[in-house]
């Protein structure tokens, strides 16, 4: 149990409450009030009830933002049958709290309201008569404390499931037209052939007259072998009414079946307009569905050469279970074909023209769309593929799996694809196009005969006749360097303590000179040589070519053509004046001037 210290006189009106070692609890108990049932009393809709309580801290009514947790506990077992967040059925403190504003100790909430807490489970007040309300409260300072004692629920919540006593509802208490005929019970057992009808005073079982010489029993089941229609209904009125209307709550509204070669249901329209069969669906159903065990599900036949056998139209794409919109932002399918087994979802055959033709009348439309949601083949072409236009490959369904395979169907050894995140090529996520073949490939031209400009084989060897590099001016190689990061243009020498590693130069005429860190003055390497996984490094060091170097002209000015060597200034080059000491310590020849001081000099790297 938590304890609190009373506020002192120098605290504000709503003081921060601090912990105390006193063993008493000064938060007051709470009151329970159930004011009204706010939801329908139908058993399948959980009700919620209005609850008011009072809470105080250190004997003073609390005012401010409080947080509460609620549980309904069975007195017999101590277990919870409901909590505000549905957790802790053992009756301990729920995980999630409900924020409520408290004014002068009073707060009001709706227990079981789905908008802020878990609803009451169905039958909770019908099954348990020993429920108590348990509340935890936090003033935002000391954390949560279970308020004492638990409060026994009175009669109002249990009234949600109270039975209506027999004879308590009379005709005088019912409003006119409040009970329909479908709710009335007719106590008389009907005779065979009678139907339920209105006799002028009320509902009763009547014997029908006319109707073709037979009687109708509900439910009706009969058979016949007549040469004409067994059941005929004619509505020749001019109003918009049905000749036959069928409705079912769970199954089919109208069912037609034939055991011969005819149609289970035939729709015929001899007028100038309208449809022979019209299917309409709302609330996520299918307008017309055709299913066949052995033949076609739906066949459309037109006897006019200029008319289509089947026309499919979709004014708005509304995805349905098993009938998704492939691209919802572009609209759904006008005609959707679906097959489970090894048969076409949509088949078009033509003797002279096009078996299937798709035409789009908008620039943002498509003449045809093919997709394989399982990641397999979306379009297979047997024969010649003629393309009049632009080939644009994009797959928004299968993510990064954009491949075009060449040669035989399903041959993954020859193709063009787009590879990137989640789909690496040869262990690297390139995020770009990849062209691959079985034993190699080539890029070339056919002007004056076939010529290969660049070719490669399955070992990774690439050959080219002439290679022009336009992105850099020196030949570099990445090296590991002793220092973390050196400035571009720094002179480096071989580190004799670490094999294959370089370090910053610090002495003049150092025969360990290795090169210059590339990249100074914006001049990048034109070619970088290294073996992946071996002899790699972090600093690109120019070994030949043109590169800018950090130079020191304090002792001697530098002119174009001067030989450069290392200097005592770390990472800097200088003019080689002592030719005997310069043997084996030459960086290269200067190609720009530096009269005095320190600066960058363009050098033609040539280690000697």
JODAKA-V240275 format. One record per backbone hydrogen bond with DSSP energy under -1.0 kcal/mol. CO is the residue of the C=O (numbers start at 1). NH is the residue of the N-H. Records with the same first field share a line. If there is no record, write none. Layout:
CO->NH, NH
//
This chain:
8->11
18->5
26->59
36->50
42->45
48->38
49->111
51->109
53->107
55->62
57->60
60->57
62->105
64->102
66->100
67->138
68->98
69->136
70->84
71->134
72->81
73->132
74->78
79->74
82->72
84->118
88->91
89->80
98->68
100->66
102->64
103->106
105->55
106->103
107->53
109->51
110->113
111->49
113->116, 117
121->124
123->127
124->128
130->75
131->153
132->73
133->151
134->71
135->147
136->69
137->145
138->67
145->137
151->133
155->159
157->160
158->161
159->162
165->168
170->173
171->174
175->178
180->183
181->184
191->194
195->206
197->204
202->199
204->197
206->195
239->241
304->307
320->323
323->320
327->330
341->343
362->365
372->375
398->401
400->402
402->418
404->416
408->411
414->406
415->436
416->404
417->434
419->432
420->423
425->428
428->425, 430
432->419
434->417
436->415
439->458
441->456
443->453, 454
445->451
446->449
451->445
454->443
455->463
456->441
457->460
461->457
463->455
473->546
474->526, 527
475->543, 544
476->529
477->541
479->538, 539
480->502
487->490
489->550
490->517
491->505
492->514, 515
493->503
498->501
501->495
502->482
503->493
505->571
510->513
512->494
515->492
516->542
517->489
519->522
520->523
524->473
527->476
531->534
539->479
540->518
541->477
542->516
544->475
545->605
547->603
549->601
550->573
551->599
558->594
559->562
562->590
563->576
564->587
565->574
566->509
569->572
571->491
572->567
573->552
574->565
575->577
578->582
582->585
586->608
587->606
588->564
589->604
590->561
594->558
597->553
599->551
601->549
602->591
603->547
604->589
//
